[in-house]
Amino acid sequence: MTKVESAIIGIVAGVMCPLSFFVLGWWLLAAVHIYHVLPISERGVIVGALAGLCIGMILAALSFKNWAPRFYQIDVRLAVLVYLLWSAMALAFFMGLPFGTIALGAFAGVYVGRKQRHAGANSDAFARGTRNVGLFTALITGAQMLAIGLLALREESLLERFRSVTGLDLAATDALLGTGLAAAVCIVGAVVQFWCTKSAAGFAFRIGSNVVRQRVG
């Protein structure tokens, strides 16, 4: 592993760890406050979120030297949980648009590509690994886009505009938009995500190939 890659890993992990704890603390305490599980005020939610940020910063600082050596050895279950958290964060940050989620899926492809490169995987193992990760990211992105699409279709202004253009009644509009448009957007998003993830993985896997060939030769 080069010094540049180690530095990039340190920066990425150093940012992701505090932000993950910050958002996790914020959302959990906000849910507790909204649903009145415990008597927590809005100020308590803010304090808890900041406490999560501090915890994340401390953990990142204490384990900074171990980020690079262990980055590609993260347990798959932990990686899935982190990805789900960050996909929800990306969806919220971009206000329901899939740009952040697609970029996150591409980052997952880069991670898998570099992991396979350092593991010395052959072409079959690489293809299998990238296919599985691509399907996973496509499933998450497609599900998010479907959910957002169905919520958007519930907007009365959108339904009224579509009905005025097509002349269809409200029931037919609901059926057409709900089964056709939302499904089409979901499929397109999943396909785009799968391609982005696989392409990013392939690009990341090829980095360093020329150097290896020169050394072998």
Secondary structure, 3 states (H helix, E strand, C coil): CCHHHHHHHHHHHHHHHHHHHHHHHHHHHHHHHHCCCCCCCHHHHHHHHHHHHHHHHHHHHHCHHHHHHHHHHCCHHHHHHHHHHHHHHHHHHCCCCCHHHHHHHHHHHHHHHHHHHHHCCCHHHHHHHHHHHHHHHHHHHHHHHHHHHHHHHCCHHHHHHHHHHHCCCHHHHHHHHHHHHHHHHHHHHHHHHHHHHHHHHHHHHHCCHHHHHHHHC
